[in-house]
């Protein structure tokens, strides 16, 4: 039974303090996964022991198991993820899930598929083509990100180069990499910033600074609540959260594939003749 249904069914028989905790859980499903037992105690004004007793009442052996159940909800796409922390996320698989290992893998497979299906269902094709036009007509393109987001930068840049569009990649975790690119940023530059949890402040600052210099900023992230969206001219969303990982690459990679296809469609070989002439000169 889903944890929200458990809470709803058992709510009438809870004590006053247990109801305070239950109310907080129901109203903060998007952030509950990332909160510690101590933080929940502070936010609700209820002791940690009382919280643990509620967990047992709901049928769970620990607070981590409760957080795991809320993680499953978000993995199913039933709740948006709004991650506001700076620490990596890790939850152990509860023992009761490991009783059927094949089933848990089947569940995770379905969650991964649902994330991609939901992302594709909600993506705005008109906006995607608008973004593709911006990329095709850009004089200078810079992709940026950190960690898993930087992997997506590399993947996009590879796809763009296959479509005869050059770009520069910036790992925002490396100061020398960031500083070396700053002189080239101006109103003729398009920044494509990837920002997935845990959101990295330097990526936000880089995008914000580029915006101040007149560059266009395209953001690819998992939610419009991501801090970097404050600097975006265009936002493309790809759901990325699963029960066992802070991010999955399935949906974001599929969106990058679609964006590269949109660039090919929008480009219609606009730059092909010039680039082929440059190739001929280089060969000579």
N, C-alpha and C positions, 0 to 999 in steps of 0.2 A: 504494500500500500504506500502511496506517495506520502511524504512527510507532512505536506500541507493538509491532506485529508486526515491524517492521524491527529494533528493538532486541533483541527476543527471538531472532530468527533469526541475528543477527550477534554475539550475546553470547558464544558459545563461542570465537570468534576474536579477541576483544578483549584488550588488555593489562590488567594488574591495575588501573592507574589509570583506564583507560577504563571498566572494570567498576564502579569506585567512582562515576563520574559516571552511568553507566547505571542503577545501583541507585537513586541519588538521584532520577533522573528518573521511574523506575517507581513509586517510593514517594511522590512529591510532585507528582503530576499536577495536583492542584487549585491549587497555588500557583506552579507552574513558569512559567506565562505572565507573571507579574508580577515575576520575579526578573531582576536584571541579570547580565551576564556576570561582573562583579567579585564580586557577591554569591554566585553559584554557585561561583566559585573559592574563596571564603572558607569556604563551608559544607562543601565537599568536600575541601578541602586539596589541590586539584589546580590546576595553572597554567592560565591563560586559554588559552594556546597549545594545551595538551592537550585542553581542551574544544572548541576550534575544530577541531582535528584529528578529534575524534570526530564532530562535525557533518558534516565532509566525508566521513568513513567511511560515515555514514548516508545520504549523497547530497544534503546541503544545503550551500549556499554560505556561510551565516552562522548565527550563534546565533539571530538574529531569525526566520529561516525555521523553525528548530526550535520556537521559541515559538509561531509562527503555527500549526504543525501541532497543538500541544497545545491551542491555542485552538479549533481545529476540533473536537477531541474534546469539549470542554465545550459547544460550540455544538450538538452532536448530542445533548446530554443524557446523555452517557456518564460525565461527571464533574461533581460539585457544585463550584460556584465558592465559594471562601472568600477574599475579598479583604481583606487586612489593611493596605493601604497608604493613603497620602494623596495620591498623585499620579495624574493622569489617565492612561489607558492608550491607547496608539496603536501599531499595528503596520502597516507597509507591506505591501501585497500582493506576494508573491514573483513574480518574472518568470515562473516555470514555470506559475503559475496563470493569468497573463494571456494565455497562448497560446490560450486558448479562453474569451473573455469571457462568451459566452452560458452556457457550462457553469457557470462560477463563480456567476453570478446564479441559475441553476437550483438549485445546491447551497445557496445562501443562502436561497432561497425555501423549500426543503425543511426547512432548519434552523429557520427562523422558524415554520413550520407544526408541526414536531415539538415545539418549546418549548411552544406553546399546547396542543397535544394532550396532552402529558405533564402540564402544569399542571392541565388539566381532569380528566384521569384520576385524579390524586392528590388533588385538593381534596376536603375533607370537607364534604358538603352539610349535615349536621347541625350542624357547627360554624359554617358560614356562616349558617344560620338563627338560631343562638344569638347570633351577632354582630349580625345584623339586628334581633333583638328588643332587644338592648342599645341600639342606635341609635334605634329607634322610641320607646323608653321614656325616653330621655335628656332631661334638662331643658336641658342645654347641650352642644353638640358643637363640638369644635375639631379641625380637620385641620391637620397640620403636615408640613413637609418642606423640602428644599432642592434647587435645580437641577431635574433631571428628576423627582425625587420631589415637588417642589412643583407641577409640571405635573399630576401625578396627583391631588394635593390639590384643585386647581381643578376637575378633571374630576369627581371624586367629589362635590364640593360642588354643582356644577351639576346632577348627577343627583339629589342629595338634595332640592334646591330644587324640582325638577320634581315630586318626590313630596311636596311641602309640608312639608319638614323643613329648618329653618334651621341653618346652621353658620357658624363663623368660621374663616377660613384664616390660618395663620401661616407666613411664610417664615422659617425658623430661621437664615437667613444675615443677616437684618436685625435687629440688636439692639433697635431701637426697636419693631419689630413684636412681638418676643417679650415685651419688658417691658410693653407696653401690655395684653397678654392675661393676664399673671400674676395680677392681682387677681381675675379672674373664675373662677379654677380652684379647685374644691373637690370634695367627695364627690359632688356632683350633676353633675359634668362628665365627659364621655367624650372622651378624646383618641384620634384616629385618626392614627397616625404612619406615614408612608411613609419607608422607608429602603432605598435601593438604592445599590450602589457608584457612586462612592466614598462609603462611609458617612461621614456628617458628625457630628462629636462634639457639636455644639450641639443637634442633633435628639435624640441620646441623652440629653443632660443635661436637655433640656426634658421629655422623657418621664419620666425618673427623678424630676425635681422634682414633676411632676404626680402621679406615683404616691405620693410622700411626703405630698402634700396630700389623698390619698384618692380621687383620680380613677381611673376605669377607663381602662386603656390597651390599645387595639387596634393591633397592628402589622401592616403589610403590607410584606413584604420578599421577598428572593429565596432565603434560606436560614435555617434555624433557628440557624445559627452567627453570624448578624449580631449585633453587640454590643447593639443596642437590644432584642433579645428578652429580655434579662435583666429588663426592666421590664414585660413584656407580660402582660396577663390572657388575651389571645387572640392567636394568630398566624395570619395567612393568607399562604400562599406563592404567589409567581408567578415563574417562571423568567425571567431577563432577559438572560443573557449570550450574545453571539454572537461570531463570529470577528473581525469588523471593528469592533465597538462594545462599549463597556463595558456598555451596556444597550440593549435594544430595548423599545419601548413596546407591542409587539404583545400579549404575554402579560399584562403588568400591566393594560393597558387592558381586555382581555377579562375579567379578574378583577373590575375595578371595575364593569364592566357587569353582571356576575353578582351582585355585592354589591348594586348598586342595585335589581336585580330582586328579590333576596331581601328587601330592605327594603320594597318594594311588597307582596310577599306577606305578610310578617310584620305590616305596618301595617294592612292590611285597612281602610284609611280611618279608623283610630282617631282621627286628629286632624282629619279632613276637615271635620266640622261646625263645630268651633270656628274653624278657619282661614277657612272660607267666611264665617262671621259677622264675623270681623275684616276680611275683604276688603270686605264690605258696608258696615261702619262707615267704613272708610277711603274708600270710594267716595263715601259720603254727605258 
